[in-house]
Amino acid sequence: MTTLDAPPTVEGAGLVGRSVARPDVPPKLDGSFEFSNDLSVPGMVFGATVRSPVARGVLRSVDTAPALAMPGVLAAFTVDDVPGDRWIGHIVRDQPVLADGEVRHHGEPIAFVVATSQAQAWRAADAVVVDIEPLEPVTDPEVALAEGAPALHPDGNVYRRLELRRGDLTERAPVEVHGTWETGRQDQAFLGPESALAVPDADGGVTVHAATQDLHLDREQVAAALGLPEELVRVRLAGVGGAFGGREDVTCQAHLAMAARALGRPVKTTYRRDESFLAHPQRHPSRYRYTIGADADGTLRYVRARVVLDGGAYASTSGPVLGSACYFAAGPYRVPAVEVVGEAVRTNNPVAGAMRGFGAVQACFGIESTLDLLAAELLIDPVELRRRNALRPGDVFPTSGQPFDATVDVVGLLDRCLALPLPDPDEVPMPAEGDPYAFPGGTGRTSTGEGVRRGVGVALGIKNHLYGSGMAEWSLASVRISAAGAVVRTAATEVGQGLTSALVQVAGDALGGMPVRVATADSEAGYAGSSSASRQTWMASGAVLSACRRAVEELALVVARRHAVDPADVGLADGRVVVAGRPLELADALGPEVVDAGGRYDAPRTHPGDPTTGQGDVHVSWMAVAHRAVVDVDTELGVAKVVQVATAQDVGRAVNPREVRGQITGGISQGVGLALTEHLDAPGGLVANGSFTDYLIPTAADMPEVVADVVEPGDPQGPLGLRGAGEPPSLSSTAAVAAALRAATGRPVTRVPARPQDLIAP
């Protein structure tokens, strides 16, 4: 089994701000990169999970005997075999390690079997006999909220209720519009399904090699399920094939660790695609009901919103997602009065949790769509309406009441986005052009162009980054310098976003251009938190910078002692150690000695918000973005093609501009998917399209031209001026596409993904 250590980089100083090569890209391209499903150790056996075929029911019995009678089957585990806490959970421990008494969603884990091959483990899982008395599932969150609804869990049917109020809402505005908007259940659709390996340790503990977003949160839950102290559970990052929030929750980790300790040998599993859809939480389906009041000139007076999120069967991150869904329900606009009431609700649908944008995507679709209603009512250009009402320096954020960051130029982003070139030629293609990809429907030649209409839509997005809401947030890192160069250790997880490259760049500059590599992330390296909330480059860079600065101070002392000079006469430049004006190679300056230094970064503190009104310094900082979408729609058939998405995004400072642009393109692809095709369908709570044949993500042929203006004003709070960059591309790209669909068709498009019947012209 290899490691994920990045190879040494000797680019020299001045790395931050340059598009340097990512160390993980060549092995990913040539196939030598070791993803989690490639893990292999001697003596390894394989596990598979038995899952509920129903959305709700009473578990009467589990008969593992047929599976245990099969050749090569070594063990089978049920809830009675869980040695520790039978309940786990990302934030709230409300989810069983293995089902106990009642199953609450399709795919809930019931048993775990181990065999000598993965194929035999899957066959054995199919042989386990599960007796479930079906109960009527509750799949509509409004029904789950209604008086007299069945209690779906001992913790109740509401995960969180949040009310945000500010300003005077007693007088009705001269103009008022109302809108109801819905978003679907979007899957993260990462290409590498869940896979992990658990290895028992000689001290009675276990090491779990997992593709995950948060090593320490995994360790905490696995240790609780095993009844072990956390120091006996180690979690080491395995190669991640995409995440986007879908790897924040524990899936197979606890099952594998339990089996590995019981059998005294390594146990691995890899999910198939249909199981992956069942195992991890998806984006929350949502319903937003808006009332917006304004003056006749379009000046906003108030925003009222009622928000309902379908959280599915278990809590996962429904609580904080609701916070994001409510705090950004008024968008990046100057609104003197707001009233937002939100509820995240338990149902028997698939579990909902973190996905790129984390509630703000749904909020953006709601507020931007309602603003377009207002623009139509007032006969004002939608762009001009946004320009008049966008937040400016000196304003307060509408839902939290805290001073808005004067370095975030919302109007400037809008103008820069609109200044980007439109598609050339700026005409709907005609059949004679002959390119099937030029028309809605693609190579299927569904459309021949006669009924195609073009629409253009604009939307603005905003979201916080880092956790905020009063959570204490810190990150640890260490640096070890030897004659060979520097090694950075951190538990910050590389999930494909380019974090390893960024940390090499940050450390390389801080250490004067000496060779740097970043070791495989593991829980022994010290807390780093999750690679989520657009936080990890900010937080890990802060910790690495702190460690590097201490390492430089310690290096000066060691070199000064070795060469009998004053520490003030020791410096770093161009990858060498300068001793009293004489540049030396690192090996000559340091000799056999080693320097170790640790660093810590603490994020700016926030406030949880007033318990009644939600007001307070809730957010650390903001990320803002503007999108313009150009869409062609065959209004006779209801099929659409996104021709172009233009964007201007504030990234603070781009550590690696090429990777930032890659994040922008990837996020827009997910925004396009949510707008047009991506919805995990679960009639009666049963997932009906759990494959990439039926769950349709945009392919390269479906992707629009992406034109991006990366704006770098610098964030005064962020290390090196950083801001998060991963989530904004998905925030308003969906809303912009929806606006363009309305412009092309004249239809209201009140839900995403839009269906063909939503796009046929009246």
C-alpha positions in Angstrom: 0.0 0.0 0.0 1.5 3.3 -1.1 1.0 6.7 0.5 -0.5 10.0 -0.8 2.6 12.0 0.1 3.2 14.8 -2.5 6.6 14.5 -4.2 9.1 17.3 -3.4 8.5 20.6 -5.1 11.5 22.8 -5.8 9.9 25.7 -7.7 11.6 28.3 -5.5 10.0 31.3 -3.8 7.1 33.3 -5.1 4.8 30.3 -5.5 1.6 31.8 -4.1 -0.4 33.3 -7.0 1.2 31.1 -9.6 -0.5 28.3 -11.6 2.0 25.6 -10.5 1.5 21.9 -11.2 -0.5 19.9 -8.7 1.6 16.9 -7.5 -1.4 14.6 -7.6 -2.4 15.2 -11.2 0.2 13.2 -13.1 -0.5 10.0 -11.2 -4.2 10.5 -11.6 -3.8 10.9 -15.3 -1.5 7.9 -15.8 -3.5 5.6 -13.5 -0.8 5.2 -10.8 -2.7 7.2 -8.2 -4.0 5.0 -5.4 -7.7 5.7 -4.7 -9.3 4.2 -1.7 -10.7 1.3 -3.7 -7.1 0.5 -4.8 -6.0 -0.2 -1.2 -4.5 -3.6 -0.6 -2.6 -5.2 2.3 -1.7 -8.9 3.1 -4.4 -11.0 4.6 -7.2 -8.5 3.6 -10.8 -9.7 3.6 -13.9 -7.9 2.3 -17.2 -6.6 3.7 -20.6 -5.8 2.4 -23.6 -4.2 3.9 -27.2 -5.5 4.1 -29.6 -2.6 3.6 -33.3 -2.0 4.1 -35.4 -2.5 1.0 -38.2 -0.4 2.5 -38.5 3.3 3.5 -40.1 2.6 6.9 -40.8 -0.5 8.9 -40.4 -2.5 12.0 -37.4 -4.8 11.9 -38.7 -8.2 13.3 -35.7 -10.4 12.7 -32.3 -10.8 10.8 -31.2 -14.3 9.9 -27.6 -14.4 8.9 -27.3 -18.2 8.9 -27.8 -18.6 5.1 -24.9 -16.2 4.5 -22.7 -17.8 7.1 -23.2 -21.2 5.4 -21.8 -19.9 2.1 -18.1 -20.8 1.2 -15.6 -18.1 2.1 -18.0 -16.2 4.4 -16.2 -15.4 7.7 -18.6 -13.4 9.8 -21.9 -11.5 10.0 -22.6 -8.6 12.3 -25.9 -7.1 13.5 -26.7 -4.4 16.0 -26.2 -6.9 18.9 -22.5 -7.1 17.9 -21.8 -3.3 18.1 -19.4 -3.1 21.1 -20.0 0.5 21.9 -22.5 3.2 21.3 -25.1 2.0 18.9 -25.9 5.5 17.6 -23.7 7.7 15.5 -24.2 11.0 13.7 -22.4 13.9 12.1 -23.6 16.4 14.7 -26.5 14.6 16.5 -26.1 10.9 17.3 -29.5 9.8 16.0 -28.5 7.3 13.4 -28.0 3.6 14.2 -24.7 1.9 13.4 -26.9 -1.0 12.3 -30.7 -0.9 12.4 -32.3 -1.5 15.8 -36.1 -2.0 16.0 -37.2 0.3 13.2 -35.8 1.2 9.8 -36.4 4.7 8.7 -35.2 5.0 5.1 -34.5 3.0 2.0 -30.9 1.6 2.3 -30.5 1.9 6.1 -27.7 -0.5 7.1 -29.0 -3.6 8.9 -26.1 -6.1 8.9 -22.5 -6.4 7.8 -21.0 -9.5 6.4 -17.3 -10.4 5.7 -16.0 -12.8 3.1 -12.7 -13.7 1.4 -13.6 -11.7 -1.7 -15.7 -8.6 -2.4 -17.9 -10.5 -4.8 -18.6 -13.2 -2.3 -19.3 -10.6 0.4 -21.9 -9.0 -1.9 -23.5 -12.4 -2.6 -23.5 -13.2 1.2 -25.2 -9.9 1.9 -27.9 -10.8 -0.6 -28.4 -14.1 1.3 -29.2 -12.5 4.7 -32.9 -12.9 5.4 -34.5 -9.7 6.7 -38.0 -9.7 8.1 -39.5 -6.2 8.1 -43.1 -5.2 8.8 -43.7 -2.3 6.5 -45.1 0.9 7.8 -46.5 3.8 5.8 -43.6 6.2 5.0 -44.0 9.9 5.5 -42.3 11.5 2.5 -43.8 15.0 2.4 -42.2 17.3 5.0 -45.4 19.3 5.3 -47.2 16.2 6.3 -44.5 15.4 8.8 -45.0 18.9 10.3 -48.8 18.6 10.5 -50.6 18.0 13.8 -51.2 14.3 14.4 -48.3 13.2 12.1 -46.6 10.0 13.3 -43.4 10.4 15.3 -40.7 9.2 13.0 -38.0 9.1 15.6 -37.7 9.5 19.4 -36.1 12.9 18.8 -39.2 14.2 16.9 -39.9 15.3 13.4 -38.2 18.7 13.4 -34.4 18.9 13.3 -34.3 22.6 13.8 -36.6 25.7 13.6 -35.0 29.1 13.0 -36.5 32.5 13.0 -34.7 35.6 11.7 -36.2 39.0 12.2 -35.0 42.6 11.7 -36.6 45.9 11.0 -40.2 47.1 10.8 -42.6 44.8 9.0 -45.9 46.5 10.1 -46.5 48.5 6.9 -47.3 47.0 3.5 -45.1 48.2 0.6 -46.7 49.9 -2.4 -45.7 46.9 -4.6 -45.7 43.3 -3.4 -44.9 40.0 -5.2 -45.3 36.4 -4.0 -43.5 33.3 -5.2 -43.1 29.6 -4.3 -40.0 27.8 -5.4 -38.8 24.2 -5.1 -35.4 22.5 -5.5 -34.8 18.8 -6.0 -32.6 16.2 -4.3 -29.2 16.6 -5.9 -26.5 14.0 -5.4 -22.8 14.9 -5.1 -22.2 12.3 -7.9 -18.5 11.9 -7.0 -16.9 9.4 -9.4 -15.2 7.3 -6.7 -17.8 5.4 -4.7 -17.3 4.9 -0.9 -14.4 2.6 -0.1 -12.3 2.1 3.0 -9.9 -0.3 4.7 -9.7 -1.0 8.5 -6.5 -2.6 9.9 -6.4 -3.9 13.5 -3.5 -2.6 15.6 -1.3 -4.4 18.1 -2.4 -2.1 20.9 -6.1 -3.2 20.5 -7.0 -0.2 18.4 -7.6 0.1 14.7 -6.4 2.2 11.8 -9.0 3.2 9.2 -7.9 4.3 5.8 -10.8 6.2 4.3 -11.8 8.7 1.6 -13.3 11.3 3.9 -13.6 15.0 4.5 -13.0 15.1 8.2 -10.5 12.6 9.8 -11.3 13.6 13.4 -15.0 13.5 13.1 -14.7 10.0 11.6 -12.4 9.0 14.5 -14.8 10.4 17.1 -17.8 8.4 15.7 -15.8 5.2 15.1 -14.3 5.2 18.6 -17.8 5.7 20.1 -19.2 2.8 18.1 -16.3 0.5 19.1 -16.3 1.6 22.8 -12.7 2.7 22.5 -10.8 5.8 23.6 -10.2 8.0 20.6 -6.4 7.6 20.9 -6.8 4.0 19.9 -8.5 4.9 16.6 -6.4 6.3 13.8 -7.9 7.6 10.6 -5.6 8.1 7.6 -6.7 9.7 4.4 -7.0 7.4 1.4 -7.2 8.6 -2.2 -10.5 10.6 -2.6 -12.4 10.4 -5.9 -14.5 13.5 -5.3 -16.5 14.7 -2.3 -18.6 17.9 -2.5 -20.0 17.3 1.0 -20.9 13.7 0.4 -18.0 12.3 2.5 -18.7 14.3 5.6 -20.8 11.5 7.1 -19.6 8.1 8.3 -20.8 5.4 5.9 -18.7 2.2 6.0 -16.0 3.3 8.5 -17.6 2.0 11.7 -18.7 -1.3 10.1 -15.1 -2.0 8.9 -13.5 -1.1 12.1 -15.8 -3.3 14.1 -15.2 -6.2 11.8 -11.4 -5.8 11.7 -11.1 -5.8 15.5 -13.5 -8.8 15.8 -11.6 -10.9 13.2 -8.1 -9.6 13.9 -7.4 -9.0 10.2 -7.8 -6.1 7.7 -11.2 -5.6 6.2 -12.0 -3.6 3.1 -15.2 -2.7 1.3 -16.1 -0.8 -1.9 -19.7 0.3 -2.6 -21.3 -0.2 -5.9 -22.9 2.9 -7.4 -26.5 2.1 -6.4 -25.4 1.5 -2.9 -23.5 4.8 -2.9 -26.7 6.7 -3.7 -28.3 5.0 -0.7 -25.4 5.4 1.7 -24.5 9.1 1.7 -26.7 12.2 2.2 -27.7 14.4 -0.7 -28.6 18.1 -1.1 -31.8 19.0 0.8 -34.9 19.3 -1.3 -36.5 22.6 -0.4 -39.6 24.7 -0.7 -39.4 28.5 -0.4 -42.4 30.8 -0.1 -41.5 34.4 -0.6 -43.2 37.8 -0.2 -41.1 40.8 -1.3 -42.3 44.4 -0.8 -40.8 47.3 -2.7 -41.4 50.9 -3.7 -42.5 51.8 -7.2 -38.8 52.5 -8.2 -37.8 49.0 -7.1 -36.2 49.9 -3.8 -36.7 46.9 -1.5 -38.7 47.4 1.7 -38.9 43.9 3.1 -38.4 40.2 2.4 -40.6 37.5 4.1 -39.7 33.9 3.5 -41.0 30.6 4.7 -38.4 27.8 4.3 -38.9 24.1 4.5 -36.1 21.6 4.0 -36.6 17.9 3.7 -33.9 16.4 5.9 -34.8 12.8 5.3 -34.5 10.1 8.0 -31.6 11.3 10.1 -30.1 14.7 11.2 -26.7 14.7 9.5 -26.1 18.4 8.9 -29.7 19.5 8.6 -29.3 22.0 11.5 -26.5 24.1 10.0 -27.8 23.7 6.5 -31.0 25.3 7.7 -29.0 28.2 9.1 -27.4 28.8 5.7 -30.7 28.4 3.9 -32.2 31.1 6.1 -29.4 33.5 6.6 -29.0 33.9 2.8 -32.7 33.9 2.0 -32.5 37.7 1.3 -29.4 37.4 -0.8 -26.8 40.1 -1.1 -29.3 43.0 -1.0 -30.0 46.1 1.0 -33.2 45.1 2.8 -34.3 47.1 5.9 -36.8 44.5 7.1 -36.7 40.7 7.0 -38.7 37.9 8.4 -37.4 34.4 7.6 -38.9 31.3 9.3 -37.3 28.0 8.5 -37.7 24.4 9.5 -35.6 21.3 8.7 -37.9 18.3 8.8 -37.5 14.6 9.4 -39.1 12.3 6.8 -38.6 8.8 5.5 -36.9 10.0 2.4 -33.1 9.5 1.9 -31.0 11.4 4.3 -30.1 14.9 3.3 -26.9 16.6 4.4 -24.0 18.7 3.1 -23.5 19.5 -0.5 -21.5 22.2 -2.2 -23.3 25.5 -1.3 -24.8 24.0 1.9 -28.3 25.6 1.8 -27.3 28.8 0.2 -27.9 27.3 -3.3 -31.6 26.7 -2.5 -31.8 30.2 -1.0 -30.3 31.8 -4.0 -32.8 30.2 -6.4 -35.6 31.4 -4.2 -34.6 35.1 -3.7 -33.2 35.5 -7.3 -36.4 34.1 -8.8 -38.6 36.3 -6.7 -36.6 39.4 -7.6 -37.2 38.5 -11.3 -41.0 38.5 -10.5 -40.6 41.9 -8.9 -38.7 43.2 -12.0 -41.5 42.0 -14.3 -44.1 43.5 -12.0 -42.4 46.9 -12.0 -41.3 46.7 -15.7 -37.7 47.3 -14.5 -34.7 45.5 -16.1 -33.7 42.7 -13.8 -30.1 43.7 -13.9 -31.0 47.3 -12.9 -33.1 46.1 -10.1 -30.2 44.2 -8.7 -27.8 47.1 -9.2 -30.1 49.4 -7.3 -30.5 47.1 -4.3 -27.1 45.3 -4.0 -25.2 45.7 -0.7 -22.6 48.4 -0.6 -19.9 49.4 1.9 -21.5 50.7 5.1 -24.6 48.5 4.8 -25.6 45.8 7.2 -26.2 42.2 6.2 -30.0 41.9 5.9 -30.6 38.7 7.9 -27.9 39.0 10.6 -27.7 42.8 11.0 -23.9 42.7 11.2 -21.7 45.2 9.2 -21.1 44.0 5.7 -17.6 43.6 4.5 -16.6 46.7 2.6 -14.1 44.7 0.5 -16.9 42.7 -1.1 -18.0 44.7 -4.2 -21.3 43.1 -5.2 -22.2 45.8 -7.8 -18.6 45.5 -9.2 -19.0 41.8 -9.6 -22.3 42.2 -11.5 -20.8 44.8 -13.8 -17.6 42.7 -14.5 -19.8 39.6 -15.2 -21.9 41.6 -17.7 -18.8 42.9 -19.4 -17.7 39.4 -20.4 -18.3 38.6 -24.0 -21.6 36.9 -25.0 -21.5 33.9 -27.3 -20.3 34.5 -30.8 -22.3 34.5 -33.0 -25.0 35.9 -30.8 -27.7 34.1 -32.7 -29.6 30.9 -32.3 -28.0 28.2 -34.6 -30.1 27.0 -37.5 -30.3 23.5 -38.9 -28.1 24.2 -41.9 -25.1 24.5 -39.6 -25.2 20.8 -39.1 -23.5 20.6 -35.7 -25.8 18.3 -33.6 -24.2 19.6 -30.4 -25.4 23.1 -31.3 -29.0 22.3 -30.6 -31.0 21.2 -27.5 -31.1 17.5 -27.4 -27.6 17.0 -28.8 -26.7 14.1 -31.0 -30.1 12.6 -30.5 -31.2 15.3 -33.0 -34.3 15.8 -30.9 -34.4 19.4 -32.1 -33.7 20.7 -35.6 -33.7 24.3 -34.5 -37.0 25.7 -35.8 -38.5 26.1 -32.4 -35.4 27.2 -30.5 -35.5 30.4 -28.6 -32.6 32.0 -26.7 -32.8 33.4 -23.2 -30.3 35.3 -21.0 -30.5 35.3 -17.2 -28.5 36.9 -14.5 -28.2 36.1 -10.8 -26.1 37.1 -7.8 -25.0 34.7 -5.0 -23.6 35.1 -1.6 -22.5 32.8 1.2 -20.3 32.8 4.3 -17.2 30.7 4.5 -15.9 28.9 7.5 -18.3 27.6 10.1 -19.4 30.8 11.8 -22.4 30.9 14.1 -20.3 31.0 17.2 -18.3 27.8 16.6 -14.7 28.0 17.9 -12.6 27.1 14.9 -8.9 26.2 14.8 -6.4 24.2 12.8 -3.1 22.6 13.7 -0.1 21.8 11.5 3.6 20.9 11.9 6.7 21.3 9.8 9.8 19.1 10.0 12.9 20.4 8.3 15.9 18.1 7.6 18.7 18.1 5.1 16.3 16.7 2.5 13.8 19.6 2.8 10.6 20.3 4.7 7.6 17.9 5.4 4.3 19.5 6.3 1.9 17.4 8.4 -1.8 18.2 8.8 -5.1 16.5 9.1 -6.5 18.8 6.4 -7.9 16.5 3.7 -7.2 16.8 0.0 -10.5 15.8 -1.7 -9.6 16.9 -5.2 -9.7 20.7 -4.6 -6.0 21.2 -4.9 -5.3 21.7 -1.2 -2.0 19.8 -1.3 -0.7 22.0 -4.0 -1.8 25.1 -2.2 -0.1 24.1 1.0 3.2 23.3 -0.9 3.0 26.8 -2.3 2.2 28.5 1.0 5.0 26.6 2.8 7.4 27.0 0.0 7.2 30.7 0.1 7.3 30.8 3.9 10.4 28.6 3.9 12.3 30.6 1.3 11.8 28.2 -1.5 13.2 25.1 0.1 11.8 21.7 -1.1 8.5 21.0 0.4 6.2 18.0 0.5 2.9 17.5 2.3 2.5 14.2 4.1 -0.6 12.1 3.9 -3.3 13.5 6.2 -3.9 11.5 9.3 -5.7 12.1 12.6 -2.4 11.9 14.5 -1.4 15.2 12.9 -3.7 17.3 15.1 -7.1 18.7 14.5 -7.9 20.5 11.2 -11.6 20.2 10.8 -13.5 19.3 7.7 -12.7 20.1 4.1 -16.1 21.8 3.7 -17.7 25.3 4.0 -15.0 26.7 1.7 -12.7 26.8 4.8 -9.8 24.4 4.4 -7.4 26.4 2.3 -8.0 29.4 4.6 -7.7 27.4 7.9 -4.9 25.0 6.9 -2.8 27.7 5.3 -3.1 29.7 8.5 -1.8 26.8 10.5 1.0 25.9 8.0 2.1 29.6 8.0 2.2 29.6 11.8 4.3 26.3 11.8 6.6 27.6 9.1 7.3 30.8 11.0 8.2 28.9 14.1 10.3 26.5 12.1 12.3 29.3 10.6 13.0 30.7 14.0 14.1 27.3 15.3 16.2 26.7 12.1 18.0 30.0 12.7 18.9 28.9 16.2 20.1 25.5 15.1 22.2 26.8 12.2 23.6 29.6 14.3 24.8 27.2 16.9 26.2 24.8 14.3 28.1 27.6 12.5 28.9 29.8 15.5 27.1 32.9 14.2 24.3 35.1 15.6 20.8 33.8 14.8 20.1 37.2 13.3 22.7 36.4 10.7 20.8 33.3 9.4 18.2 33.7 6.7 16.5 31.8 3.8 16.6 32.7 0.1 16.2 30.8 -3.2 16.0 27.5 -1.5 19.2 28.0 0.5 20.2 28.9 4.0 22.1 32.2 4.1 24.6 32.1 6.9 26.4 35.5 7.6 25.8 36.4 4.0 27.0 33.1 2.6 24.4 30.9 0.9 24.6 27.2 1.8 22.7 24.2 0.7 20.3 23.0 3.3 22.3 19.8 4.0 25.5 21.8 4.6 23.7 24.4 6.8 21.8 21.9 8.9 23.9 18.8 8.8 22.3 15.8 10.5 20.1 17.9 12.7 16.3 18.2 12.4 14.0 21.0 13.2 10.4 20.3 14.3 7.8 23.1 14.8 4.1 23.1 15.3 1.6 25.9 14.5 -2.0 26.8 15.2 -4.4 29.1 13.5 -7.6 30.3 15.1 -10.3 31.8 12.9 -11.9 35.1 13.9 -14.6 34.5 16.5 -18.3 34.8 15.6 -21.6 34.8 17.5 -24.4 32.2 17.5 -27.0 34.9 16.9 -29.7 36.1 19.2 -32.0 33.1 20.1 -35.1 35.1 19.2 -34.1 37.2 16.2 -31.0 35.5 14.9 -29.1 38.9 14.9 -25.4 39.1 15.6 -21.9 38.7 14.2 -22.8 35.3 12.8 -20.4 35.1 9.8 -16.6 35.4 9.6 -16.6 36.6 6.0 -18.5 36.5 2.8 -18.0 35.1 -0.7 -19.9 36.8 -3.5 -20.4 35.9 -7.1 -22.3 37.0 -10.2 -23.5 34.6 -13.0 -25.0 35.2 -16.5 -26.4 32.3 -18.4 -27.3 32.0 -22.0 -29.7 29.2 -22.8 -31.3 27.8 -26.0 -34.6 26.1 -25.5 -36.7 24.2 -28.1 -40.0 25.6 -26.9 -42.0 23.0 -28.8 -40.2 20.0 -27.2 -39.1 21.4 -23.9 -35.4 20.5 -24.2 -32.7 23.0 -23.4 -29.0 23.6 -23.9 -26.9 25.9 -21.8 -24.7 27.7 -24.3 -22.6 29.8 -22.0 -22.2 30.7 -18.3 -20.2 33.8 -17.5 -19.1 34.6 -14.0 -17.2 37.1 -11.9 -16.2 35.7 -8.6 -14.4 37.3 -5.6 -11.8 34.8 -4.4 -9.8 37.1 -2.2 -6.5 35.9 -3.5 -6.0 32.9 -5.8 -3.1 30.7 -4.4 -3.2 28.7 -7.7 -5.2 30.6 -10.3 -5.5 27.6 -12.7 -7.0 25.4 -9.9 -9.4 28.2 -8.9 -10.6 28.3 -12.5 -11.0 24.5 -12.4 -13.2 24.9 -9.2 -15.3 27.5 -11.0 -15.9 25.2 -14.0 -16.7 22.3 -11.8 -19.1 24.2 -9.6 -20.9 25.6 -12.6 -21.3 22.1 -14.0 -23.1 21.1 -10.8 -25.2 24.3 -11.0 -26.2 23.4 -14.6 -27.0 19.8 -13.5 -29.4 21.1 -10.7 -31.1 23.4 -13.1 -31.8 20.9 -15.8 -31.3 17.2 -15.0 -30.1 16.2 -11.6 -32.7 14.9 -9.2 -32.6 11.7 -7.1 -36.2 10.5 -7.5 -37.6 8.6 -4.5 -41.3 7.9 -4.9 -42.6 6.6 -1.6 -39.2 7.0 -0.2 -37.6 4.4 -2.5 -34.7 5.6 -4.7 -35.7 4.9 -8.3 -32.7 6.2 -10.3 -29.6 5.1 -8.4 -27.3 4.9 -11.4 -25.5 7.3 -13.7 -27.7 5.8 -16.5 -30.8 7.3 -14.9 -29.4 10.0 -12.6 -28.1 12.4 -15.3 -25.1 14.6 -14.6 -23.8 16.9 -17.3 -21.2 15.4 -19.6 -18.5 17.2 -21.5 -21.0 17.4 -24.4 -23.6 19.1 -22.1 -21.2 21.7 -20.6 -21.5 25.3 -21.7 -18.7 27.6 -22.5 -17.5 29.0 -19.2 -16.1 32.6 -19.2 -14.7 33.6 -15.8 -13.3 36.9 -14.3 -11.4 35.9 -11.2 -11.5 39.0 -8.9 -8.8 39.3 -6.2 -9.4 42.2 -3.8 -7.8 40.3 -0.9 -9.6 39.5 2.4 -8.1 41.4 5.2 -9.0 38.7 7.7 -7.8 35.7 5.7 -4.3 34.3 5.7 -2.5 35.8 2.6 -5.8 37.5 1.7 -7.6 34.3 0.9 -11.3 33.7 0.6 -13.1 30.5 -0.1 -13.5 29.6 -3.8 -15.2 26.2 -3.9 -18.9 26.9 -3.2 -19.7 30.2 -5.1 -19.6 28.7 -8.6 -22.7 26.6 -7.6 -24.6 29.3 -5.7 -26.1 31.4 -8.5 -25.3 29.4 -11.6 -28.5 27.4 -11.2 -30.6 30.6 -10.6 -29.1 32.2 -13.7 -29.9 29.2 -15.9 -33.5 29.2 -14.5 -33.8 32.9 -15.3 -32.6 32.3 -18.8 -35.1 29.5 -19.2 -37.9 31.9 -18.2 -36.6 34.5 -20.7 -36.6 32.0 -23.5 -39.9 30.3 -22.8 -42.1 32.8 -21.0 -42.8 30.0 -18.5 -42.5 30.6 -14.7 -40.0 27.7 -14.0 -40.8 27.4 -10.3 -38.8 24.3 -9.7 -35.4 22.9 -10.5 -34.4 20.8 -12.2 -36.8 22.1 -14.9 -38.8 19.3 -16.7 -39.7 19.4 -20.4 -43.3 20.2 -19.5 -42.0 23.3 -17.6 -40.3 24.6 -20.8 -42.9 24.2 -23.5 -44.1 27.6 -24.6 -47.8 28.4 -23.9 
